[in-house]
Every structure is written in structure tokens, then in C-alpha cells.
């Protein structure tokens, strides 16, 4: 699961952001209702991508679904789960040289989805 890399992304600065998302499907849906495991995986993934976590928030809903967000010095990383569909959506908005590829790779290795789909776009501010 390699994200397409561009020269602009390799040399991204404060004036440029990358928005990336990973859709993930799970055979074992218990991970999608495990708030602490998801938060730990998000923190580990953020560190693997070179991010600095400055805050976090999470919520668990009646059906066990979890929404969790890490506030990063470089922007944010979030997950929203739908256990009834065996599905989770991960989003990262990066400023500078964070590696969304490394973040998603760490999430895949720690949470073990059966299938993923990654998308990204460069968001120029200048």
C-alpha cells in the first residue's frame, strides 16, 4: 500500500498540505469497538509518521462505534468506525514532511484489516 509520491510532496513545506484517507474493512469487528486499542494504534502510527501528538479526544456510541481524533502539531489524525459494516475510515491532514504512508502502514500492521483503500490529495495554500 504505497501512496503515490510526487516531487512536491517530497519537498512539502508549511505552504502545502497533504490530505490522505484510508478505508479499511475488518473480518474481526471487535477492533472497531475497542477504543483504547484504536487510540494506542493512532498514537503509534502518528509517531511512526513523524508526528507530534498535542491532544486527543474520543467518543464511543451506543452501537460500540468509536470516533477518535489526535490533534497533531502538524494537523490531525482521525478514525471513525462502523462495526455493523466491519468498516473504519482513517483520515490524516499533514503539514510539512509527515509521512501518511508510514502512518497508514503502521495502522495496517497493528489493526490487521483484510482490505484497505488509500487516497490522497495535495492541498496547496500558496
MOPAC internal coordinates of N, CA, C and O (Angstrom, degrees):
PM7 1SCF
backbone

  N    0.0000 0     0.00 0     0.00 0    0    0    0
  C    1.4284 1     0.00 0     0.00 0    1    0    0
  C    1.5155 1   108.75 1     0.00 0    2    1    0
  O    1.2310 1   120.48 1  -104.68 1    3    2    1
  N    1.3072 1   116.69 1    75.32 1    3    2    1
  C    1.4567 1   120.28 1   178.16 1    5    3    2
  C    1.5230 1   109.23 1   -97.41 1    6    5    3
  O    1.2310 1   121.20 1   -48.06 1    7    6    5
  N    1.3159 1   115.32 1   131.94 1    7    6    5
  C    1.4476 1   120.00 1   174.65 1    9    7    6
  C    1.5202 1   109.06 1   -76.40 1   10    9    7
  O    1.2310 1   119.89 1   -35.32 1   11   10    9
  N    1.3170 1   117.81 1   144.68 1   11   10    9
  C    1.4562 1   118.89 1   174.60 1   13   11   10
  C    1.5280 1   109.46 1   -61.24 1   14   13   11
  O    1.2310 1   120.23 1   -45.18 1   15   14   13
  N    1.3074 1   117.17 1   134.82 1   15   14   13
  C    1.4622 1   121.49 1  -179.86 1   17   15   14
  C    1.5240 1   108.70 1  -108.49 1   18   17   15
  O    1.2310 1   120.76 1   -37.74 1   19   18   17
  N    1.3038 1   116.15 1   142.26 1   19   18   17
  C    1.4496 1   121.07 1   176.96 1   21   19   18
  C    1.5194 1   108.69 1  -123.04 1   22   21   19
  O    1.2310 1   120.75 1   -19.08 1   23   22   21
  N    1.3273 1   116.17 1   160.92 1   23   22   21
  C    1.4607 1   119.96 1   176.14 1   25   23   22
  C    1.5258 1   109.18 1   -58.62 1   26   25   23
  O    1.2310 1   120.29 1   138.85 1   27   26   25
  N    1.3296 1   117.05 1   -41.15 1   27   26   25
  C    1.4495 1   120.86 1  -179.77 1   29   27   26
  C    1.5221 1   111.15 1   -61.46 1   30   29   27
  O    1.2310 1   120.07 1   139.43 1   31   30   29
  N    1.3250 1   117.46 1   -40.57 1   31   30   29
  C    1.4548 1   120.82 1  -179.55 1   33   31   30
  C    1.5231 1   110.71 1   -67.87 1   34   33   31
  O    1.2310 1   120.16 1   140.25 1   35   34   33
  N    1.3289 1   117.29 1   -39.75 1   35   34   33
  C    1.4532 1   120.92 1   179.60 1   37   35   34
  C    1.5240 1   111.08 1   -61.14 1   38   37   35
  O    1.2310 1   120.23 1   148.73 1   39   38   37
  N    1.3181 1   117.17 1   -31.27 1   39   38   37
  C    1.4607 1   121.18 1  -176.61 1   41   39   38
  C    1.5243 1   110.94 1  -115.54 1   42   41   39
  O    1.2310 1   120.56 1  -149.23 1   43   42   41
  N    1.3322 1   116.54 1    30.77 1   43   42   41
  C    1.4592 1   120.43 1  -178.25 1   45   43   42
  C    1.5178 1   110.53 1   -61.62 1   46   45   43
  O    1.2310 1   121.20 1   -38.62 1   47   46   45
  N    1.2997 1   115.31 1   141.38 1   47   46   45
  C    1.4585 1   121.15 1   176.85 1   49   47   46
  C    1.5110 1   109.96 1  -122.67 1   50   49   47
  O    1.2310 1   120.99 1    12.08 1   51   50   49
  N    1.3265 1   115.71 1  -167.92 1   51   50   49
  C    1.4494 1   120.45 1  -178.38 1   53   51   50
  C    1.5235 1   110.30 1   -61.89 1   54   53   51
  O    1.2310 1   119.89 1   151.72 1   55   54   53
  N    1.3276 1   117.81 1   -28.28 1   55   54   53
  C    1.4526 1   121.14 1  -178.61 1   57   55   54
  C    1.5126 1   114.08 1   -78.21 1   58   57   55
  O    1.2310 1   119.57 1  -173.70 1   59   58   57
  N    1.3246 1   118.43 1     6.30 1   59   58   57
  C    1.4544 1   120.80 1  -178.55 1   61   59   58
  C    1.5220 1   110.32 1  -139.52 1   62   61   59
  O    1.2310 1   121.01 1   -36.85 1   63   62   61
  N    1.3105 1   115.68 1   143.15 1   63   62   61
  C    1.4536 1   120.92 1   177.93 1   65   63   62
  C    1.5218 1   108.77 1  -129.01 1   66   65   63
  O    1.2310 1   121.08 1   -27.34 1   67   66   65
  N    1.3304 1   115.53 1   152.66 1   67   66   65
  C    1.4537 1   122.00 1   174.17 1   69   67   66
  C    1.5206 1   107.52 1  -118.14 1   70   69   67
  O    1.2310 1   121.02 1   -52.03 1   71   70   69
  N    1.3034 1   115.66 1   127.97 1   71   70   69
  C    1.4552 1   121.94 1   175.05 1   73   71   70
  C    1.5227 1   107.06 1  -106.18 1   74   73   71
  O    1.2310 1   120.52 1   -54.99 1   75   74   73
  N    1.3356 1   116.62 1   125.01 1   75   74   73
  C    1.4614 1   120.30 1  -178.92 1   77   75   74
  C    1.5162 1   109.69 1  -134.78 1   78   77   75
  O    1.2310 1   121.16 1   -33.76 1   79   78   77
  N    1.3204 1   115.39 1   146.24 1   79   78   77
  C    1.4623 1   119.94 1   177.97 1   81   79   78
  C    1.5209 1   109.32 1  -135.59 1   82   81   79
  O    1.2310 1   121.88 1   -30.06 1   83   82   81
  N    1.3273 1   114.01 1   149.94 1   83   82   81
  C    1.4563 1   120.53 1   175.59 1   85   83   82
  C    1.5229 1   107.99 1  -130.92 1   86   85   83
  O    1.2310 1   121.16 1   -62.13 1   87   86   85
  N    1.3232 1   115.38 1   117.87 1   87   86   85
  C    1.4598 1   121.43 1   170.13 1   89   87   86
  C    1.5129 1   106.63 1   -86.73 1   90   89   87
  O    1.2310 1   120.26 1   -43.25 1   91   90   89
  N    1.3380 1   117.11 1   136.75 1   91   90   89
  C    1.4656 1   120.57 1  -177.47 1   93   91   90
  C    1.5189 1   109.84 1  -137.54 1   94   93   91
  O    1.2310 1   121.05 1   -43.14 1   95   94   93
  N    1.3277 1   115.60 1   136.86 1   95   94   93
  C    1.4591 1   122.33 1   178.60 1   97   95   94
  C    1.5246 1   108.76 1  -115.63 1   98   97   95
  O    1.2310 1   120.75 1   -39.10 1   99   98   97
  N    1.3244 1   116.17 1   140.90 1   99   98   97
  C    1.4588 1   122.70 1  -172.28 1  101   99   98
  C    1.5212 1   111.69 1  -125.34 1  102  101   99
  O    1.2310 1   120.72 1   -42.74 1  103  102  101
  N    1.3282 1   116.23 1   137.26 1  103  102  101
  C    1.4677 1   121.55 1   172.20 1  105  103  102
  C    1.5262 1   109.38 1   -78.83 1  106  105  103
  O    1.2310 1   120.82 1   141.38 1  107  106  105
  N    1.3386 1   116.03 1   -38.62 1  107  106  105
  C    1.4618 1   122.16 1   179.05 1  109  107  106
  C    1.5239 1   108.00 1   -99.58 1  110  109  107
  O    1.2310 1   120.65 1   -80.04 1  111  110  109
  N    1.3419 1   116.36 1    99.96 1  111  110  109
  C    1.4586 1   119.97 1  -172.88 1  113  111  110
  C    1.5279 1   113.92 1   -78.41 1  114  113  111
  O    1.2310 1   119.52 1   172.77 1  115  114  113
  N    1.3243 1   118.52 1    -7.23 1  115  114  113
  C    1.4663 1   120.26 1   179.44 1  117  115  114
  C    1.5296 1   111.35 1   -58.71 1  118  117  115
  O    1.2310 1   119.81 1   148.77 1  119  118  117
  N    1.3301 1   117.96 1   -31.23 1  119  118  117
  C    1.4602 1   120.76 1   178.48 1  121  119  118
  C    1.5247 1   110.84 1   -61.80 1  122  121  119
  O    1.2310 1   120.11 1   150.74 1  123  122  121
  N    1.3228 1   117.40 1   -29.26 1  123  122  121
  C    1.4572 1   121.86 1  -175.92 1  125  123  122
  C    1.5236 1   113.39 1   -76.59 1  126  125  123
  O    1.2310 1   120.28 1   170.17 1  127  126  125
  N    1.3222 1   117.06 1    -9.83 1  127  126  125
  C    1.4612 1   121.52 1   178.06 1  129  127  126
  C    1.5288 1   111.73 1  -115.54 1  130  129  127
  O    1.2310 1   120.25 1  -174.84 1  131  130  129
  N    1.3150 1   117.12 1     5.16 1  131  130  129
  C    1.4656 1   122.80 1  -177.81 1  133  131  130
  C    1.5328 1   109.51 1   -96.79 1  134  133  131
  O    1.2310 1   121.23 1   -91.77 1  135  134  133
  N    1.3155 1   115.26 1    88.23 1  135  134  133
  C    1.4697 1   121.40 1  -175.20 1  137  135  134
  C    1.5302 1   112.13 1   -55.79 1  138  137  135
  O    1.2310 1   119.92 1   133.15 1  139  138  137
  N    1.3185 1   117.75 1   -46.85 1  139  138  137
  C    1.4639 1   120.08 1  -177.21 1  141  139  138
  C    1.5279 1   112.17 1   -66.00 1  142  141  139
  O    1.2310 1   120.25 1   139.59 1  143  142  141
  N    1.3234 1   117.12 1   -40.41 1  143  142  141
  C    1.4689 1   119.50 1   177.59 1  145  143  142
  C    1.5253 1   110.71 1   -63.45 1  146  145  143
  O    1.2310 1   120.22 1   137.80 1  147  146  145
  N    1.3181 1   117.18 1   -42.20 1  147  146  145
  C    1.4604 1   120.66 1   179.21 1  149  147  146
  C    1.5286 1   110.94 1   -63.41 1  150  149  147
  O    1.2310 1   120.16 1   135.95 1  151  150  149
  N    1.3415 1   117.30 1   -44.05 1  151  150  149
  C    1.4666 1   120.14 1   178.95 1  153  151  150
  C    1.5227 1   111.50 1   -63.66 1  154  153  151
  O    1.2310 1   120.30 1   137.38 1  155  154  153
  N    1.3222 1   117.04 1   -42.62 1  155  154  153
  C    1.4598 1   120.82 1   177.92 1  157  155  154
  C    1.5240 1   110.50 1   -61.94 1  158  157  155
  O    1.2310 1   120.41 1   136.01 1  159  158  157
  N    1.3319 1   116.82 1   -43.99 1  159  158  157
  C    1.4667 1   120.89 1   179.15 1  161  159  158
  C    1.5216 1   111.36 1   -64.17 1  162  161  159
  O    1.2310 1   120.06 1   140.01 1  163  162  161
  N    1.3290 1   117.50 1   -39.99 1  163  162  161
  C    1.4610 1   120.41 1   177.48 1  165  163  162
  C    1.5312 1   110.79 1   -63.07 1  166  165  163
  O    1.2310 1   120.20 1   134.75 1  167  166  165
  N    1.3418 1   117.22 1   -45.25 1  167  166  165
  C    1.4681 1   120.53 1   179.62 1  169  167  166
  C    1.5275 1   111.20 1   -62.84 1  170  169  167
  O    1.2310 1   120.25 1   135.91 1  171  170  169
  N    1.3348 1   117.13 1   -44.09 1  171  170  169
  C    1.4675 1   120.70 1   178.29 1  173  171  170
  C    1.5273 1   111.12 1   -62.67 1  174  173  171
  O    1.2310 1   120.53 1   138.64 1  175  174  173
  N    1.3212 1   116.59 1   -41.36 1  175  174  173
  C    1.4647 1   120.98 1   179.99 1  177  175  174
  C    1.5238 1   111.05 1   -66.56 1  178  177  175
  O    1.2310 1   120.61 1   139.02 1  179  178  177
  N    1.3223 1   116.44 1   -40.98 1  179  178  177
  C    1.4649 1   120.01 1   177.95 1  181  179  178
  C    1.5244 1   110.10 1   -59.85 1  182  181  179
  O    1.2310 1   120.48 1   134.56 1  183  182  181
  N    1.3308 1   116.68 1   -45.44 1  183  182  181
  C    1.4697 1   120.47 1   178.77 1  185  183  182
  C    1.5285 1   110.74 1   -62.02 1  186  185  183
  O    1.2310 1   120.16 1   138.55 1  187  186  185
  N    1.3304 1   117.29 1   -41.45 1  187  186  185
  C    1.4649 1   121.21 1   179.84 1  189  187  186
  C    1.5227 1   111.53 1   -63.00 1  190  189  187
  O    1.2310 1   120.48 1   149.49 1  191  190  189
  N    1.3337 1   116.68 1   -30.51 1  191  190  189
  C    1.4536 1   120.79 1   179.77 1  193  191  190
  C    1.5115 1   114.21 1   -88.31 1  194  193  191
  O    1.2310 1   120.42 1   179.60 1  195  194  193
  N    1.3367 1   116.80 1    -0.40 1  195  194  193
  C    1.4552 1   120.22 1   178.37 1  197  195  194
  C    1.5101 1   114.53 1    88.55 1  198  197  195
  O    1.2310 1   119.93 1  -162.23 1  199  198  197
  N    1.3272 1   117.74 1    17.77 1  199  198  197
  C    1.4627 1   121.77 1  -177.14 1  201  199  198
  C    1.5229 1   111.83 1   -90.07 1  202  201  199
  O    1.2310 1   121.16 1   -22.52 1  203  202  201
  N    1.3155 1   115.38 1   157.48 1  203  202  201
  C    1.4563 1   122.98 1   175.05 1  205  203  202
  C    1.5219 1   108.22 1  -113.10 1  206  205  203
  O    1.2310 1   120.34 1   -65.72 1  207  206  205
  N    1.3403 1   116.95 1   114.28 1  207  206  205
  C    1.4601 1   121.66 1   179.91 1  209  207  206
  C    1.5215 1   108.78 1   -79.85 1  210  209  207
  O    1.2310 1   120.54 1   -52.38 1  211  210  209
  N    1.3382 1   116.58 1   127.62 1  211  210  209
  C    1.4630 1   121.34 1   178.55 1  213  211  210
  C    1.5277 1   112.55 1  -116.47 1  214  213  211
  O    1.2310 1   120.16 1   174.75 1  215  214  213
  N    1.3366 1   117.30 1    -5.25 1  215  214  213
  C    1.4589 1   120.81 1   177.80 1  217  215  214
  C    1.5094 1   110.91 1  -177.21 1  218  217  215
  O    1.2310 1   121.14 1   -13.00 1  219  218  217
  N    1.3307 1   115.42 1   167.00 1  219  218  217
  C    1.4656 1   119.98 1   176.89 1  221  219  218
  C    1.5118 1   110.14 1  -153.79 1  222  221  219
  O    1.2310 1   121.33 1   -23.65 1  223  222  221
  N    1.3240 1   115.07 1   156.35 1  223  222  221
  C    1.4632 1   122.53 1   174.57 1  225  223  222
  C    1.5131 1   107.44 1  -149.96 1  226  225  223
  O    1.2310 1   121.06 1   -30.74 1  227  226  225
  N    1.3281 1   115.58 1   149.26 1  227  226  225
  C    1.4644 1   119.24 1   177.18 1  229  227  226
  C    1.5118 1   109.75 1  -152.35 1  230  229  227
  O    1.2310 1   121.46 1   -19.01 1  231  230  229
  N    1.3311 1   114.81 1   160.99 1  231  230  229
  C    1.4617 1   121.97 1   177.74 1  233  231  230
  C    1.5194 1   108.37 1  -146.11 1  234  233  231
  O    1.2310 1   121.24 1   -36.33 1  235  234  233
  N    1.3350 1   115.23 1   143.67 1  235  234  233
  C    1.4575 1   121.65 1   175.37 1  237  235  234
  C    1.5273 1   106.73 1  -115.59 1  238  237  235
  O    1.2310 1   120.73 1   -47.64 1  239  238  237
  N    1.3241 1   116.21 1   132.36 1  239  238  237
  C    1.4586 1   121.82 1  -175.73 1  241  239  238
  C    1.5243 1   111.17 1   -99.48 1  242  241  239
  O    1.2310 1   120.52 1    -9.55 1  243  242  241
  N    1.3187 1   116.61 1   170.45 1  243  242  241
  C    1.4690 1   122.37 1  -174.97 1  245  243  242
  C    1.5236 1   113.23 1   -53.98 1  246  245  243
  O    1.2310 1   119.77 1   144.27 1  247  246  245
  N    1.3237 1   118.04 1   -35.73 1  247  246  245
  C    1.4624 1   121.12 1  -179.42 1  249  247  246
  C    1.5309 1   112.53 1   -85.68 1  250  249  247
  O    1.2310 1   120.32 1  -174.93 1  251  250  249
  N    1.3469 1   117.00 1     5.07 1  251  250  249
  C    1.4502 1   121.70 1  -179.86 1  253  251  250
  C    1.5180 1   114.12 1    92.11 1  254  253  251
  O    1.2310 1   120.20 1   171.81 1  255  254  253
  N    1.3224 1   117.23 1    -8.19 1  255  254  253
  C    1.4655 1   120.74 1   179.55 1  257  255  254
  C    1.5250 1   110.13 1   -59.67 1  258  257  255
  O    1.2310 1   121.34 1   -31.21 1  259  258  257
  N    1.3270 1   115.05 1   148.79 1  259  258  257
  C    1.4622 1   121.47 1  -177.90 1  261  259  258
  C    1.5245 1   109.69 1  -122.74 1  262  261  259
  O    1.2310 1   121.16 1   -42.95 1  263  262  261
  N    1.3151 1   115.39 1   137.05 1  263  262  261
  C    1.4555 1   122.60 1   166.08 1  265  263  262
  C    1.5113 1   106.05 1  -119.02 1  266  265  263
  O    1.2310 1   120.44 1   -51.46 1  267  266  265
  N    1.3164 1   116.77 1   128.54 1  267  266  265
  C    1.4624 1   121.31 1   179.40 1  269  267  266
  C    1.5183 1   109.01 1  -139.58 1  270  269  267
  O    1.2310 1   121.11 1   -38.18 1  271  270  269
  N    1.3206 1   115.49 1   141.82 1  271  270  269
  C    1.4569 1   121.88 1  -178.70 1  273  271  270
  C    1.5248 1   109.20 1  -135.11 1  274  273  271
  O    1.2310 1   121.11 1   -47.34 1  275  274  273
  N    1.3157 1   115.48 1   132.66 1  275  274  273
  C    1.4545 1   121.07 1   169.57 1  277  275  274
  C    1.5170 1   107.46 1  -104.14 1  278  277  275
  O    1.2310 1   121.00 1   -53.42 1  279  278  277
  N    1.3158 1   115.70 1   126.58 1  279  278  277
  C    1.4538 1   121.25 1   172.47 1  281  279  278
  C    1.5196 1   105.96 1   -85.53 1  282  281  279
  O    1.2310 1   120.74 1   -57.93 1  283  282  281
  N    1.3099 1   116.19 1   122.07 1  283  282  281
  C    1.4625 1   121.92 1  -177.76 1  285  283  282
  C    1.5199 1   109.59 1  -108.20 1  286  285  283
  O    1.2310 1   120.67 1   -30.08 1  287  286  285
  N    1.3095 1   116.32 1   149.92 1  287  286  285
  C    1.4630 1   119.59 1   173.10 1  289  287  286
  C    1.5306 1   109.08 1   -57.48 1  290  289  287
  O    1.2310 1   120.81 1   151.08 1  291  290  289
  N    1.3340 1   116.06 1   -28.92 1  291  290  289
  C    1.4606 1   122.51 1  -178.31 1  293  291  290
  C    1.5256 1   113.27 1   -93.62 1  294  293  291
  O    1.2310 1   118.40 1   171.82 1  295  294  293
  N    1.3120 1   120.66 1    -8.18 1  295  294  293
  C    1.4615 1   126.79 1   174.44 1  297  295  294
  C    1.5256 1   110.08 1   151.36 1  298  297  295
  O    1.2310 1   119.53 1    65.72 1  299  298  297
  N    1.3617 1   118.51 1  -114.28 1  299  298  297
  C    1.4696 1   118.73 1  -178.58 1  301  299  298
  C    1.5320 1   112.25 1  -154.15 1  302  301  299
  O    1.2310 1   121.55 1   -18.48 1  303  302  301
  N    1.3415 1   114.65 1   161.52 1  303  302  301
  C    1.4609 1   124.03 1   175.57 1  305  303  302
  C    1.5189 1   106.39 1  -137.93 1  306  305  303
  O    1.2310 1   120.00 1   -49.90 1  307  306  305
  N    1.3321 1   117.61 1   130.10 1  307  306  305
  C    1.4678 1   119.97 1  -176.61 1  309  307  306
  C    1.5237 1   111.99 1  -138.07 1  310  309  307
  O    1.2310 1   121.83 1   -19.05 1  311  310  309
  N    1.3414 1   114.10 1   160.95 1  311  310  309
  C    1.4626 1   121.94 1   172.46 1  313  311  310
  C    1.5234 1   108.30 1  -138.99 1  314  313  311
  O    1.2310 1   121.21 1   -37.38 1  315  314  313
  N    1.3068 1   115.30 1   142.62 1  315  314  313
  C    1.4634 1   123.52 1   172.67 1  317  315  314
  C    1.5233 1   105.95 1  -131.48 1  318  317  315
  O    1.2310 1   120.03 1   -51.64 1  319  318  317
  N    1.3378 1   117.55 1   128.36 1  319  318  317
  C    1.4648 1   119.41 1  -177.32 1  321  319  318
  C    1.5176 1   111.53 1  -114.49 1  322  321  319
  O    1.2310 1   121.42 1   -29.41 1  323  322  321
  N    1.3274 1   114.89 1   150.59 1  323  322  321
  C    1.4532 1   124.39 1   174.77 1  325  323  322
  C    1.5268 1   106.88 1  -130.29 1  326  325  323
  O    1.2310 1   120.12 1   -94.48 1  327  326  325
  N    1.3523 1   117.38 1    85.52 1  327  326  325
  C    1.4692 1   119.30 1  -175.99 1  329  327  326
  C    1.5258 1   113.29 1   -60.81 1  330  329  327
  O    1.2310 1   120.21 1   150.25 1  331  330  329
  N    1.3141 1   117.20 1   -29.75 1  331  330  329
  C    1.4703 1   119.63 1  -179.84 1  333  331  330
  C    1.5246 1   112.24 1   -65.59 1  334  333  331
  O    1.2310 1   120.09 1   161.37 1  335  334  333
  N    1.3278 1   117.43 1   -18.63 1  335  334  333
  C    1.4635 1   122.27 1   177.27 1  337  335  334
  C    1.5284 1   112.45 1  -111.10 1  338  337  335
  O    1.2310 1   120.01 1   178.90 1  339  338  337
  N    1.3416 1   117.59 1    -1.10 1  339  338  337
  C    1.4569 1   120.36 1  -176.87 1  341  339  338
  C    1.5137 1   112.12 1    63.53 1  342  341  339
  O    1.2310 1   120.26 1  -144.29 1  343  342  341
  N    1.3372 1   117.11 1    35.71 1  343  342  341
  C    1.4597 1   123.08 1  -168.85 1  345  343  342
  C    1.5238 1   111.74 1  -130.68 1  346  345  343
  O    1.2310 1   120.97 1   -34.92 1  347  346  345
  N    1.3362 1   115.74 1   145.08 1  347  346  345
  C    1.4628 1   122.50 1   172.03 1  349  347  346
  C    1.5181 1   109.30 1  -139.12 1  350  349  347
  O    1.2310 1   121.49 1   -33.23 1  351  350  349
  N    1.3221 1   114.75 1   146.77 1  351  350  349
  C    1.4547 1   121.85 1   176.55 1  353  351  350
  C    1.5268 1   108.44 1  -117.48 1  354  353  351
  O    1.2310 1   120.83 1   -57.45 1  355  354  353
  N    1.3380 1   116.01 1   122.55 1  355  354  353
  C    1.4557 1   122.38 1   177.63 1  357  355  354
  C    1.5198 1   108.50 1  -110.24 1  358  357  355
  O    1.2310 1   120.64 1   -43.99 1  359  358  357
  N    1.3206 1   116.37 1   136.01 1  359  358  357
  C    1.4594 1   120.84 1   179.70 1  361  359  358
  C    1.5195 1   109.64 1  -132.57 1  362  361  359
  O    1.2310 1   121.02 1   -39.00 1  363  362  361
  N    1.3208 1   115.66 1   141.00 1  363  362  361
  C    1.4589 1   121.01 1   175.38 1  365  363  362
  C    1.5224 1   108.03 1  -137.44 1  366  365  363
  O    1.2310 1   121.39 1   -45.92 1  367  366  365
  N    1.3104 1   114.94 1   134.08 1  367  366  365
  C    1.4569 1   121.28 1   172.05 1  369  367  366
  C    1.5123 1   105.32 1  -116.34 1  370  369  367
  O    1.2310 1   120.51 1   -59.79 1  371  370  369
  N    1.3105 1   116.63 1   120.21 1  371  370  369
  C    1.4594 1   120.71 1  -174.55 1  373  371  370
  C    1.5179 1   110.85 1  -114.00 1  374  373  371
  O    1.2310 1   121.37 1   -35.00 1  375  374  373
  N    1.3005 1   114.98 1   145.00 1  375  374  373
  C    1.4595 1   122.26 1   170.68 1  377  375  374
  C    1.5164 1   106.55 1  -117.91 1  378  377  375
  O    1.2310 1   120.32 1   -43.87 1  379  378  377
  N    1.2982 1   117.00 1   136.13 1  379  378  377
  C    1.4532 1   119.32 1   178.57 1  381  379  378
  C    1.5126 1   112.17 1    80.14 1  382  381  379
  O    1.2310 1   120.50 1    43.20 1  383  382  381
  N    1.3258 1   116.65 1  -136.80 1  383  382  381
  C    1.4578 1   120.85 1  -168.45 1  385  383  382
  C    1.5170 1   114.21 1  -106.67 1  386  385  383
  O    1.2310 1   119.10 1  -149.56 1  387  386  385
  N    1.3064 1   119.32 1    30.44 1  387  386  385
  C    1.4616 1   120.25 1   173.08 1  389  387  386
  C    1.5203 1   108.90 1   -65.37 1  390  389  387
  O    1.2310 1   120.61 1   -29.82 1  391  390  389
  N    1.3335 1   116.45 1   150.18 1  391  390  389
  C    1.4538 1   120.71 1   179.00 1  393  391  390
  C    1.5259 1   110.87 1  -106.42 1  394  393  391
  O    1.2310 1   120.62 1   -79.67 1  395  394  393
  N    1.3327 1   116.43 1   100.33 1  395  394  393
  C    1.4606 1   120.63 1   175.29 1  397  395  394
  C    1.5287 1   109.60 1   -62.28 1  398  397  395
  O    1.2310 1   120.13 1   146.09 1  399  398  397
  N    1.3208 1   117.35 1   -33.91 1  399  398  397
  C    1.4624 1   121.31 1   178.88 1  401  399  398
  C    1.5271 1   111.02 1   -59.89 1  402  401  399
  O    1.2310 1   120.34 1   133.69 1  403  402  401
  N    1.3227 1   116.96 1   -46.31 1  403  402  401
  C    1.4701 1   120.25 1   178.75 1  405  403  402
  C    1.5246 1   111.82 1   -68.21 1  406  405  403
  O    1.2310 1   120.45 1   142.60 1  407  406  405
  N    1.3208 1   116.74 1   -37.40 1  407  406  405
  C    1.4650 1   120.86 1   177.80 1  409  407  406
  C    1.5245 1   109.71 1   -59.59 1  410  409  407
  O    1.2310 1   120.27 1   129.75 1  411  410  409
  N    1.3322 1   117.09 1   -50.25 1  411  410  409
  C    1.4600 1   120.44 1  -177.86 1  413  411  410
  C    1.5266 1   111.75 1   -68.51 1  414  413  411
  O    1.2310 1   120.12 1   143.47 1  415  414  413
  N    1.3220 1   117.38 1   -36.53 1  415  414  413
  C    1.4662 1   119.84 1   177.84 1  417  415  414
  C    1.5248 1   110.30 1   -61.27 1  418  417  415
  O    1.2310 1   119.97 1   137.78 1  419  418  417
  N    1.3379 1   117.66 1   -42.22 1  419  418  417
  C    1.4625 1   120.41 1   179.37 1  421  419  418
  C    1.5342 1   110.68 1   -67.09 1  422  421  419
  O    1.2310 1   120.15 1   140.49 1  423  422  421
  N    1.3232 1   117.32 1   -39.51 1  423  422  421
  C    1.4691 1   119.72 1   177.04 1  425  423  422
  C    1.5273 1   110.70 1   -62.15 1  426  425  423
  O    1.2310 1   120.56 1   137.78 1  427  426  425
  N    1.3222 1   116.54 1   -42.22 1  427  426  425
  C    1.4698 1   119.68 1   178.23 1  429  427  426
  C    1.5210 1   111.35 1   -62.16 1  430  429  427
  O    1.2310 1   119.90 1   136.52 1  431  430  429
  N    1.3164 1   117.79 1   -43.48 1  431  430  429
  C    1.4703 1   119.37 1  -177.27 1  433  431  430
  C    1.5255 1   111.85 1   -70.76 1  434  433  431
  O    1.2310 1   119.65 1   148.23 1  435  434  433
  N    1.3149 1   118.27 1   -31.77 1  435  434  433
  C    1.4686 1   119.23 1  -177.52 1  437  435  434
  C    1.5264 1   113.32 1   -86.61 1  438  437  435
  O    1.2310 1   119.86 1   150.76 1  439  438  437
  N    1.3271 1   117.87 1   -29.24 1  439  438  437
  C    1.4712 1   120.37 1  -175.44 1  441  439  438
  C    1.5276 1   113.41 1  -104.30 1  442  441  439
  O    1.2310 1   119.99 1   161.09 1  443  442  441
  N    1.3161 1   117.62 1   -18.91 1  443  442  441
  C    1.4581 1   124.76 1   174.32 1  445  443  442
  C    1.5361 1   115.30 1    56.53 1  446  445  443
  O    1.2310 1   120.07 1  -122.56 1  447  446  445
  N    1.3268 1   117.46 1    57.44 1  447  446  445
  C    1.4654 1   118.77 1   172.47 1  449  447  446
  C    1.5295 1   110.26 1   -68.28 1  450  449  447
  O    1.2310 1   120.77 1   -22.38 1  451  450  449
  N    1.3331 1   116.14 1   157.62 1  451  450  449
  C    1.4591 1   119.82 1   178.49 1  453  451  450
  C    1.5291 1   111.75 1   -85.67 1  454  453  451
  O    1.2310 1   121.14 1   160.95 1  455  454  453
  N    1.3387 1   115.42 1   -19.05 1  455  454  453
  C    1.4689 1   119.98 1  -179.19 1  457  455  454
  C    1.5138 1   108.46 1  -156.98 1  458  457  455
  O    1.2310 1   120.74 1   -35.63 1  459  458  457
  N    1.3372 1   116.19 1   144.37 1  459  458  457
  C    1.4632 1   120.94 1   176.21 1  461  459  458
  C    1.5239 1   110.06 1  -138.20 1  462  461  459
  O    1.2310 1   121.84 1   -22.06 1  463  462  461
  N    1.3186 1   114.09 1   157.94 1  463  462  461
  C    1.4595 1   121.22 1   173.26 1  465  463  462
  C    1.5238 1   106.91 1  -139.63 1  466  465  463
  O    1.2310 1   120.66 1   -55.28 1  467  466  465
  N    1.3353 1   116.35 1   124.72 1  467  466  465
  C    1.4559 1   122.03 1  -176.31 1  469  467  466
  C    1.5245 1   109.87 1  -113.14 1  470  469  467
  O    1.2310 1   121.37 1   -41.13 1  471  470  469
  N    1.3229 1   114.98 1   138.87 1  471  470  469
  C    1.4677 1   121.99 1   174.99 1  473  471  470
  C    1.5222 1   107.95 1  -133.85 1  474  473  471
  O    1.2310 1   120.96 1   -29.27 1  475  474  473
  N    1.3315 1   115.77 1   150.73 1  475  474  473
  C    1.4580 1   119.54 1   175.73 1  477  475  474
  C    1.5107 1   110.39 1  -148.58 1  478  477  475
  O    1.2310 1   121.59 1   -22.54 1  479  478  477
  N    1.3288 1   114.56 1   157.46 1  479  478  477
  C    1.4593 1   120.11 1   172.80 1  481  479  478
  C    1.5237 1   108.20 1  -148.00 1  482  481  479
  O    1.2310 1   121.45 1   -34.73 1  483  482  481
  N    1.3204 1   114.84 1   145.27 1  483  482  481
  C    1.4590 1   121.66 1   176.61 1  485  483  482
  C    1.5340 1   106.82 1   -88.71 1  486  485  483
  O    1.2310 1   121.28 1   -46.80 1  487  486  485
  N    1.3265 1   115.15 1   133.20 1  487  486  485
  C    1.4576 1   121.04 1  -179.16 1  489  487  486
  C    1.5226 1   108.32 1  -117.49 1  490  489  487
  O    1.2310 1   120.49 1   -81.63 1  491  490  489
  N    1.3266 1   116.66 1    98.37 1  491  490  489
  C    1.4527 1   121.34 1  -179.45 1  493  491  490
  C    1.5283 1   110.63 1   -78.28 1  494  493  491
  O    1.2310 1   121.21 1   -42.86 1  495  494  493
  N    1.3081 1   115.28 1   137.14 1  495  494  493
  C    1.4591 1   121.01 1   179.18 1  497  495  494
  C    1.5228 1   111.96 1  -101.87 1  498  497  495
  O    1.2310 1   120.97 1   163.28 1  499  498  497
  N    1.3197 1   115.76 1   -16.72 1  499  498  497
  C    1.4714 1   119.02 1  -176.16 1  501  499  498
  C    1.5025 1   112.10 1   -88.67 1  502  501  499
  O    1.2310 1   120.10 1   180.00 1  503  502  501

